[in-house]
Amino acid sequence: MLSDMDNQYSGELTEAAAQQLQARLSSSPAFCAQQREYALFSFQGMDVNVSYFAKRRRLVVQGHGTQNFLRLMLPEALSTPGDDNAPPPISPHFGVDESGKGDYFGPLVVAGVYADAQLAEPLLRIGCRDSKLISSDAQISHMAEQIKNLPGMAFEVLCIGPARYNDLYTQTGNLNKLLAWGHARVIAALHAKVPACPRALSDQFANEWVLRRALGQYHLPVQIEQYPRAEQDIAVAAASILARARFVEWMNKTARAAKCELPLGCAPHVLDAARRFVALHGSSRLRDVAKLHFKLTAQLS
């Protein structure tokens, strides 16, 4: 029987089940072994710490990622039929995330991934986590290919290039509306692939009704849920990786073609890069590589 207290779970675990869990964590790139006093083994993962104390046969799980861990990695020996404290399995849902909205150069990419109880475990084995926690572009690209190639995987990637982005921003006049438009399009495309999926999960919008209205135009039987730090969800984490991989691919390809560095973010060195781009290609071409509503554009003159 498990006891639940906020983001902490503690439960008795047999020696055999503990060995099973240790083997799974050791083989998963999402978890890193660490030392903890009195613990037979201890691992750190995305927003979760897992320790097993052999003397009391006690498993302790702590952190914001506790729910995902219990659903995906918990050995069957820990939960018994009728155990009301055992977490439910991952239910079918779409996870949606974006990349590039804070970068002056480059596209806005929105991606979505379908996950259920069968797909969640291989996604975790791949090491899916918030793409912002993965520093290597090569690793993100490799993981994105692994996600796409999973049997039964349904995904959608919408890349809104800067030229199209600038047109849409002129029409909407608001980044949240543009972002909601992209999220809704991705969810609608995923729904066409998995019509039975009942809900979609995304990060919290400043005004939750912006996304609800955008999705409502498609008249889909999909419930939209929004949470802060939604990347803790395995489907949203996978979507963040797909979005980042496409964003990085676009940036690298465009920088090579332009023969000009296109740095990330919107710091002063990005302004210097924009000036070099304009000097090489002219101000009229800037709309093809940059989001013109950023304040940096006004500083170029």
N, C-alpha and C positions, 0 to 999 in steps of 0.2 A: 504493500500500500504506500502511495506517495503522499507527502504533505506539500501543500502549495502555499508559498508566502511571497507575494509579489513576483519578483523575477528570480526566485530561488526554489529549487526542488531538491528534496532529499529522500532517498529510498534505499531499502535493503537490496543488495545485489549478490547473487550466489557467485562462488568462485568461477564456475564455468561461464556464467554470463559476463563476468568481469573480464575474463580472458577474451571472450568474443568481442566485447566492446573495445578493449585495448587494441586488438588486432585491426579493427575497423578504423579506429582513430589514427593508428600508426600508418595505415596505408592511404589515408586521405590527405591530399595537399591543402585542405582547408584547415587542418589542425597541426599545431606545433607542440611537441613535448616540452614540458617545463618541470622544474623541481618544486615540490611543496612538502613541507615538513609532515612526516607521519603518513604521507600518501604513498600507496603502492605505485600509482601512476597519476599523472596530471597533464592535461592538455589545454591549450588556449586556442580558441577559434574566433570566428567573427562574432564579436559581442557576446562571447560565452566562455566560461572557464569550467572545466570538468575535472573532478578529482575523485579517486576511489581509495577508501581507507579500509584495508583488508582486515584489520583487527576487529572492527565492528561490522564488516561487510556493508559499508555505507557508501553510496554514490551521492556526490554533491554536485549540483549544476547551478551556476550563478551567471547572471547577466541578462541583457536585453534579448539575446538570441536564445534564451532558454526554451521557449515554446517550439521554435523550429528544431532545435536539437532533440527535444523529447519526441517530437513527431517523426523525425527522420532517422535518428541514430539509436534510439532506445531499444535494447534487446527485448525480444518477446518475453523473456523470463521475468522482466520487471513488471509487466502488466498482466493482470488476470481478468477473465470474463467478469463483468459486473463491477469492475474497479472504476468508480465514478471519478477518481482523481487522475486516472490515466488520460493524457491529452488525446484528442481525436486525431485521426490521420489527416494529412493535407487534403483538403477538399478541392475539386476542380476550380481553377480560376485563371484569369489572365493577369500578368504583371506587366506594367508599362513604366518606362523611364526614358529620360532624354539626355542628350549630351550636346554641348556647344552653346548653350544659351548665355553663358557668361563670357564667351570668347568673342573678341572683336572680329577676328578672322575666322572664316570657315562656316560650315552649314549648321543648321539646327537639325539634329537627328533624333527621331522618336522611334523607339523599338518596343515590341511587345512579345511576350513568351507565354505559352500555355503550360501549366503545371498541374499535375494531380499526384496521387499517392505513388503511382508507378514511376512517373518522371522525376519526382522530387529527389529521390535517392541518388540516381546517376548525376543529377545536377550538383548535388552536394559533393559527390565523389570527384567531380571535375574541379571543385574548389570554388564554385560560384559564390561571389560576395560582391559588395558594392565596388564598382570599378574604380572608385576614387581610392580604394585601399590597395590597388594593384599598380605598382610603379612602372612596370615594364610593358611597353607597347607591344613587344613581341609576344609576351605572355597573354595579353588581352586578345591579340589576334588569334593565337593558338586556341585559347579557350572558346572564342566565338565560333571557330570552325567545329570544335567538339560539340558545342551546344546544338548547332544547326544539324549535325549528323546523327544526333540521338534518334533511335527508332521511335516513331510516334510523335516526334516533336513538331509542334506548330508554332511558327514565329512570323513576325512581320517587322520590316525595317523601312521607315520613311525618312529619306534624306532630302531636306529642303535646302537646296543650294542658296548661296547669298543673293543672287539675282532674284530668285523666286521669293525668298524670305523678305527682301526689301519691298517687293510689290505687295505681299500679304500684310506686312507691317503698315504700309501706307493705307491699305484698305481697313484694317482693324484699329490701328492707332494704339494698340495695347499688346504688350508681350504676352500677358496671361491669356488673352483671347486667342492669340496666334498659337500658343502652346496647347490650349484646350482643343483647338481645331485639329492639331496634329495628333493629340492623344485619342480624340474621338475617331479619327480616320483609321488609326492603327487598331483600335478596339473593334471597329466595324469590320475591318479586314480579317481579324482573328475570328470574329463571330462567324463569318462566312466559312471559315475552315473548321471550326468546332462549334456548331450551332447549339449544342446542348450545354455549353459552359454557362453557368448562371451568374457569374460575377467577375468584376475586374478591379484590380487594386493599383493605386498610384500614390505618389507622394502627395502631401497635403498642398492644395492650392491656397493662395491668400484668401480668395473667395471661392468656396467650394462649389457655388452655383454656376460659376463660369464653365467648369467642366461638365456639370450636370446638364446645363442647357445645350452645350455643344454636342454631347452624346444623345440628348433627347431628340435632336433633329433626325437621327437615324431610326428612331422608334424600335429599338432593340430590347429584347427581354433580358437585359444584362444589368445587374445591380452594380453601381460604381461605389467603391469604398476608397477613402482618402485618409492616409495616416502620416504623421511626421516620421521621418526616417524609415519610409516604406521599403528601402533597400535591404532591410533585415529579412524581408520575405524572399524566399528562394527564387520565385518567378520574377520579381522585380529586380533582384540582383542579377539574374541571367539577362534580363532585358537591358540593364545598365551596361553590361559587358558588350552586348551586340551593338548598342548605340555608340559606345566609345570606340569600338573597333572600326565601325564605318566612318566615324568622325576623323579618326587618325588616318585612315586610308585616304580619305578625301584631302586632308591637309598635306600629306606627304606627296601625293600625286600632283596637286596644284602648285605646291612650292617648287617642285622640280620643273614643271612646265613654265612657270613664271620666272625661274632662275632668280628667285628672291625668297629670303626667309620669311615665313609666316608664323610668328611666335604665338603661343597661347596667352589667354588672359586679356587684360586691357591696361596694363601698367605702362609707365613711360617708355620702356624699350619697345613696346608694341607701336607706339606713336612713331618712333624712329623708323621702324620697319615699314609702316604705312607711307611715310615720306619717301623712303627708298623705292617702294613699289610705284608710287605716283611718278617719281622721276624717271623710272624705267618704262612705264606703260601708259602714263597719262591719267588724269583724275577721272576720266569717264569710265575707265576699266575698274575703278575701285569697287563699284557696286557688285562686281562679279566675284569678289573675294572677301568682302567685309560687310558687316551689319551697320548700315549708315546711320541709324538712329543713335548709336553710341556717341557719347560726348567727344570722343577722340576725333571724330570727323570734323567737328567745328574747329578743333585745334590745328588742323592741317593748313588752314589758310593763314 
